[in-house]
Amino acid sequence: MTKPARILVIGESSERDARLAGRLRSFGFDSTALDLENVQNLSPHDHDADIMVLKMAASGKADNAERFLRVARELKALERHHPAPIILVGEQTEAHRQSACTAAESGDVDDVILGPAGEDQICGRINSLMRLSTMRDELNRRLATTSEYGVDAPYYVAPPKQIRNAQILIVGPSIYYSEIESTLPRDASLTGALNYSIAMDYLADQNFDTVLVDIADEPEEAMNFTRTLRQNSRLYNLPVVFFANAKQGQSLEQAYANGVTDILYSPFSQAQINARLMSLVRESRFRDAMKHIYAKARHLATSDALTGLYSRGFLISHMQSVIRDAVKYDHALTVIALNVGNIKEINSQYGYIVGDRILRQVGEAIGLLTRGEDLAARYSGSGFVVLLPDTPVEAANVAMRRIRAIVNCTDFSLKELSDPVEVYLECAMAELGVDDSPESLINRARANCV
């Protein structure tokens, strides 16, 4: 049984902030509230929080806002095994807006939300930052395992302090275009797409840090657009922000479940737009930088020669540290086992050379369909394993079904064959259990492959 993520809500009154902590608990988090004045005396339990939410009071006084910024810097300076991301939550007051801009531009906090902020919005941002933390922790482990193979591992990267040349795409005939443009740094680039079709063309040809969507009177079309982005492995984590009016709030209740990163309701201030965009761009850049390091960490010495995925030996070695951390911090860990069920038929009909080339294409597809922090490896002749750190079985099941559905619906083509080759991918999964070793966890998943 894994423990839920630990969320510490820090404000000027723990009694007043207990409501937010209670709502977070209803979403499955382990959350408590703490007075700002007691931050210097964090208990060991509070010190190990996964996310810290700094909730500025509604009074919005300048000196109180500055206190929260000082506390954010102090929390960032704490020596911790897992540096906790910090979310700054405030109201639409001048003091809070100024503090939000300062914090977002300096990187003193990891995210900024200016109210009115709903629990769904805060939970969405918590989940996003939790995945980013998982990606960072797994990268540290991955680099350590790589170094054991005698490979010079690339250097670890930190979140960028300064954002240069931000690339923003705004979708729809937005009346906010000039207002948004005026809030961005001078070196930022804002590209407009009048409709979703043009937006998809831009996204296919260019790399953007964030997508802004003016939903106008078409919230369902905006959510369909977002769902399309989330089905693309390259665009899966791209931040998407909706611009909406307050009357559309009820029609957007499912927006976060459909992959929307955030929703800004008008009227919104320039400071609010700037703070949100800079926080999201920093997060996007950090994620992309880690993906680049992940790719560089995969070396000939650690890879399977046929597919380019990680080798079986690297997988087993690396799982030892992943299992150790999962047990130590009570984090979830799931393994997906995949197998090309009709490989014998393919080899018999087309020959082993074609079979190997099909396995290579299947391996490439699996690698593209997994997140950066997930480790995909070739485990046996036609068998693959995907290691998903900090992922419960419910989320792993979604990932597994997505991989199988896409691979099974893909026609794999070779130049010398007139017809494409169909692949049937079998799959199963297993969650880390008591006293599991890497081999026992993998074997339990492989035993149920259907």
Secondary structure, DSSP 8 states (H G I E B T S, - for coil): -----EEEEEES-HHHHHHHHHHHHHTT-EEEEEEGGGGGG--HHHHT-SEEEEE--TT--HHHHHHHHHHHHHHHHS--SS---EEEEE-SSHHHHHHHHHHHHHTSSSEEEESS--HHHHHHHHHHHHHHHHHHHHHHHHHHHHHHTT----------SS--S-EEEEESS-TTHHHHHHHS-TT-EEEEESSHHHHHHHHHHS--SEEEEE-TT-HHHHHHHHHHHHTSTTTTT--EEEEEEGGGTGGGTTTGGGT--EEEEES--HHHHHHHHHHHHHHHHHHHHHHHHHHHH--GGGB-TTT-SB-HHHHHHHHHHHHHHHHHTT--EEEEEEEETTHHHHHHHH-HHHHHHHHHHHHHHHHHTS-TTSEEEE-SSSEEEEEEET--HHHHHHHHHHHHHHHHT-EE--TT-SS-EE--EEEEEEE--TT--HHHHHHHHHTT--
